[in-house]
Amino acid sequence: MIAMAGNAKLRRALDEATKLRFRHQYTEALERLHREYAHAISVLPDGRDRIARFNCFAYGLGVWEHPDFIRRVDAVSNSAIINSDVVRSLLEDGTLQEISAAEAAPGDVVIYFHKKAVTHAGVLGEQQTCRSKWGGDDVHQHGLWEVPAQYGNQVRYYRAPDALRVLAHLPEPT
């Protein structure tokens, strides 16, 4: 487990920026924070046409585009069908196989923790970057610790799981 906070001032400012609901305000805030902190955060086009239909866990676990995930989300009108409890069960039953930071490769899963609570997930990129969805906002590419402070100060790495094993943890919609 790695425990570090990154730039605490940037991370607290990102907490505030993610509360902004208008795209132009959010974009302006990211640009201002870039000038102030020289961060590497960029907004990606991933899922922009259905941004409200998946969360960070679905994105990080690689199921956000899976037809069965989309069907289940549409059936219950809830984008958070994969939540921290589901991720915890994936950890407990071994669906998510923890690996060391040295073993982690692009495409593996990064899970953020606050104390022992699962708070956020993303996909590992090149050179300690990550791709993740922040709350109701866009998918971002960012440095490992260029995330809102609310996501915590610990990360763990996991091999990307099989999508069907992840989806098997979800109840069938009624």
ZABA-367622 format. One record per residue (C-alpha): x, y, z. Coordinates in steps of 0.25 Angstrom, whole numbers, padded with zeros to 4 digits, always signed. Example, Ala and Ser with C-alpha at 12.3 -4.5 7.8 and 13.67 -1.06 7.14 Angstrom:
2
+0049-0018+0031 +0055-0004+0029 
! end
This chain:
174
+0000+0000+0000 +0005+0014-0003 +0001+0025+0006 +0003+0039+0002 -0005+0052+0000 +0001+0058-0012 -0001+0073-0013 -0011+0076-0002 -0015+0090-0006 -0018+0085-0021 -0026+0073-0015 -0034+0082-0006 -0036+0092-0018 -0041+0080-0027 -0051+0076-0016 -0057+0090-0018 -0056+0090-0033 -0064+0077-0034 -0075+0083-0027 -0077+0093-0039 -0089+0088-0047 -0087+0097-0060 -0077+0091-0070 -0071+0105-0073 -0069+0108-0058 -0062+0095-0056 -0053+0096-0068 -0049+0110-0064 -0046+0105-0050 -0037+0094-0056 -0030+0104-0064 -0028+0113-0052 -0023+0102-0044 -0013+0098-0055 -0008+0112-0055 -0006+0111-0040 -0001+0097-0038 +0004+0093-0052 -0005+0080-0051 -0006+0070-0062 -0021+0068-0062 -0028+0067-0075 -0043+0064-0078 -0045+0052-0087 -0056+0049-0097 -0059+0035-0091 -0074+0033-0089 -0077+0048-0091 -0090+0044-0098 -0095+0036-0085 -0087+0042-0074 -0098+0041-0064 -0100+0026-0067 -0087+0021-0060 -0078+0024-0048 -0064+0023-0045 -0065+0009-0040 -0071+0004-0053 -0061+0012-0061 -0049+0007-0053 -0054-0007-0053 -0055-0007-0068 -0070-0010-0069 -0076+0004-0072 -0077+0000-0087 -0082-0014-0085 -0096-0017-0091 -0100-0024-0078 -0096-0013-0069 -0103-0003-0078 -0116-0011-0078 -0116-0012-0063 -0113+0003-0061 -0125+0006-0071 -0134-0004-0064 -0132+0002-0050 -0129+0017-0054 -0117+0017-0045 -0103+0019-0050 -0097+0015-0036 -0101+0000-0037 -0086-0003-0034 -0083+0005-0022 -0072+0003-0011 -0080-0009-0004 -0079-0016-0018 -0064-0013-0019 -0062-0017-0005 -0068-0031-0008 -0059-0032-0021 -0047-0030-0011 -0052-0040-0001 -0055-0051-0011 -0042-0050-0019 -0049-0044-0032 -0039-0033-0030 -0025-0038-0029 -0016-0028-0022 -0002-0026-0028 +0010-0017-0024 +0012-0003-0030 +0024-0009-0037 +0016-0020-0043 +0005-0010-0047 +0004-0008-0062 -0005+0001-0071 -0019-0004-0071 -0019-0009-0057 -0028-0004-0046 -0025+0007-0036 -0034+0008-0024 -0033+0019-0014 -0036+0018+0001 -0039+0028+0012 -0034+0020+0024 -0040+0006+0021 -0052+0011+0013 -0052+0009-0002 -0055+0023-0008 -0051+0024-0023 -0045+0015-0035 -0038+0018-0048 -0030+0011-0059 -0015+0012-0058 -0008+0019-0069 +0006+0021-0073 +0016+0028-0064 +0008+0028-0051 -0004+0034-0058 -0018+0030-0056 -0032+0031-0064 -0044+0032-0055 -0058+0038-0054 -0060+0049-0043 -0074+0049-0037 -0084+0053-0047 -0073+0060-0055 -0065+0056-0067 -0054+0045-0068 -0041+0051-0066 -0026+0047-0068 -0018+0051-0056 -0006+0048-0048 -0008+0038-0038 -0009+0048-0027 -0016+0059-0035 -0030+0055-0030 -0039+0062-0020 -0035+0060-0005 -0048+0054-0002 -0043+0041-0009 -0033+0039+0002 -0018+0037+0004 -0016+0022+0000 -0016+0014-0013 -0015+0000-0016 -0013-0007-0029 -0021-0019-0035 -0021-0027-0048 -0032-0023-0057 -0043-0032-0054 -0052-0040-0063 -0064-0032-0067 -0074-0044-0065 -0068-0047-0051 -0071-0033-0047 -0085-0033-0053 -0088-0046-0046 -0087-0038-0033 -0099-0029-0037 -0114-0033-0035 -0122-0035-0047 -0132-0024-0048 -0147-0027-0046 
! end
